[in-house]
Amino acid sequence: MSASSPNPSAYSPGLEGIVAGETAISTVSDGLRYRGYPVGELAERATFDEIAYLLLYGELPKTAELAAFQARVAMARRLPEPVLQLFQALPKWASPLDVLRTAVSALAHFDQDMADNSREANLRKAERLLAQMPVAIADHYRISKGLQPIMAKQELSHAANFLYMLNGTEATAEEVRALDISLTLYAEHEFNASTFTARVIVSTMSDLHSAITGAIGALKGPLHGGANEKVMDVLRLAGGPETAEAWILEALSRKERIMGFGHRVYKAGDVRAGILKPISRRLAEAGGPALAKWEETAEIIERVMAEKKGMYPNLDWPAGRLYHAMNLEIPVYTPMFAMSRIAGWAAHVIEQLDNNRLIRPRSLYIGSGPRTVVPLVERG
Ligand SMILES: CC(C)(COP(=O)(O)OP(=O)(O)OC[C@H]1O[C@@H](n2cnc3c(N)ncnc32)[C@H](O)[C@@H]1OP(=O)(O)O)[C@@H](O)C(=O)NCCC(=O)NCCS
């Protein structure tokens, strides 16, 4: 029996430039827009909670719709006791991102809609995961430090409640707004690697929790979401404003990949990085010279990357610095990306199932020609 032949001319390494499906959720073609709205306007005029609603339901919420959505999410801000016990049982060295992936997988067993793949059930599950993921990050963070987890505050926004549950004190309005904007910018990005992973998983008629678990696995890598945890490493290696230029020139001559720069789609710069940069700078400068020096260092690296490589920062570059300026520990940075991107991932899972066709591409075979099996006794 023979299979249909793949089309070699359709091959593009890394699927670069390939259209792999349709979406009405966002586009990067004409500046980044979520459901038609420019991301800059959304960051300026709306909050992450409104953006999560927009991504899941297709429209910006009216006041009463937002209040009802926030109330449902707030009600779901807790983890089943066995998941908290699992956090206690995991090795101390487990990374927060790996723990979040495990937590989402474990949460599936406790979700009453687990086996229901209807649109309505997936929206309910999406809202619950939106609520539970920040709780999982914060609870595991505190347990890993020998601290008691903190009960969520129902009246707080996604961003404010996360900072409260992590630190045990309410953050300042400026910190909450800065985090909220970064979450808006992280929420959705078309067919990026983790979103595509989620769509592939659910295209088999698997379920939302499996898709999100897989998406978190894809996000982890430093070529994707893991890059925001590498930004402070880059800056520390650069040393400071005095040594940054020499360091970056040297690193480039060694052909090093500078985390936080470059993008598969944006070759002339990432609009999201431009939006977050002044916010990161403001918080760093407010924190004093020890923090402000990283902004100066970053500025020098940006200039040299543009001059020598024609390469520009992506969102992870200012986000890594912003979270550092907010005194957050590096291993929670990629989990924080995930607690925002859950909104986009879930919207894509629902969209995929609304008009599903199994995602099953072909490969170009480059292996050995046909061979005959020699039995083990004759192979020597
Ligand atoms: C995001 C990324 C994977 C996109 O890359 P891509 O479109 O697949 O491009 P490639 O990996 O094929 O790289 C093309 C060339 O640019 C170089 N390059 C890409 N990103 C680079 C970076 N951040 N620093 C230095 N050089 C880089 C590669 O080394 C390669 O050079 P070569 O042709 O001399 O071998 C890549 O830019 C990268 O690794 N960036 C750093 C990680 C990061 O910040 N990820 C977050 C993305 S939002």
The ligand as an ORCA input file, in Angstrom:
! r2SCAN-3c Opt
* xyz 0 1
  C      13.719     33.648     18.601
  C      14.683     32.927     17.679
  C      14.670     31.435     18.035
  C      14.205     33.105     16.246
  O      15.166     32.589     15.463
  P      15.013     32.085     13.953
  O      14.134     32.958     13.179
  O      14.704     30.636     13.966
  O      16.488     32.339     13.492
  P      17.670     31.298     13.582
  O      17.714     30.579     14.889
  O      17.575     30.452     12.349
  O      18.896     32.288     13.504
  C      19.286     32.978     12.317
  C      20.644     33.600     12.538
  O      20.526     34.664     13.502
  C      21.330     34.390     14.637
  N      20.579     34.752     15.818
  C      19.264     34.561     16.033
  N      18.939     35.020     17.226
  C      20.038     35.517     17.779
  C      20.318     36.130     19.011
  N      19.367     36.288     19.918
  N      21.577     36.526     19.271
  C      22.557     36.355     18.369
  N      22.343     35.784     17.167
  C      21.100     35.365     16.887
  C      21.575     32.884     14.615
  O      22.746     32.520     15.313
  C      21.663     32.622     13.142
  O      22.939     33.029     12.695
  P      23.689     32.213     11.512
  O      22.770     32.338     10.315
  O      24.986     32.936     11.394
  O      23.785     30.799     11.999
  C      16.118     33.482     17.842
  O      16.175     34.835     17.452
  C      16.667     33.310     19.249
  O      17.184     32.231     19.570
  N      16.580     34.366     20.116
  C      17.045     34.261     21.466
  C      16.018     33.584     22.340
  C      14.841     34.466     22.612
  O      14.973     35.609     22.982
  N      13.646     33.877     22.483
  C      12.404     34.550     22.727
  C      11.677     34.748     21.445
  S      10.227     35.728     21.671
*
